[in-house]
Amino acid sequence: MESPFQKLIIITAPSGAGKTSITRYLMREFPVLEFSISAATRQPRGNEKDGVDYYFISPDDFQQKIQQKEFAEWEMVYEGKYYGTLKSELKRIWNKQHVPVLDIDVKGAIHIQQQYPENKLSIFVEPPSVDELKKRLMSRGTESEESLQARVNKASYELSFKDHFDEVILNDNLENACRKAKELVQRFLQS
Ligand code: 5GP
């Protein structure tokens, strides 16, 4: 029988929809949850730290890990920038009898949930509108004009996949969205 701890929670959304705020909230509410640290080939931003926010690795290392089948899923999320969930990361968290929380892009989320059809909860965080999403990304101030436009274009496409997930949370109000997410996670952890 599979360990009851081999559950996982996948949180996905177009960039800027608020999934990171919801993920952080859930981590504070449920000590059994642990953030799944992805490997990524982009450069660290601001205060980001290797081994905390991401495992920052080179494109060559990333390719090697693809070939050695070390990823549970991976995607080129933005042009030339690769992100992936390492199988070793999921194992690391399960070994502690924690439940990994994956904050990943929509395509990666679709792929990984197909691999764990029984033991997963997948949540799609829906922004109120693409315009609102653009405003949020602009106020975050971390994107160049080009990167902002790429994220907005991608968001419209990603919204069309929301029905592929177990649950959809509309984030027109962060507090309400967090409350809804908490209820869903509580139910899932007890199941
Ligand atoms: P950022 O560059 O803003 O940190 O992340 C860009 C996007 O990549 C976000 O939507 C984030 O959720 C996604 N992402 C982060 N890690 C992974 C991963 O391991 N796999 C996939 N498919 N997407 C990821």
Residues whose N, C-alpha, C, O or C-beta is under 5 A from the ligand:
A	BS01	5GP	A13 S15 S38 A39 W74 E75 V77 Y83 G84 T85 D103 I104 D105 G108
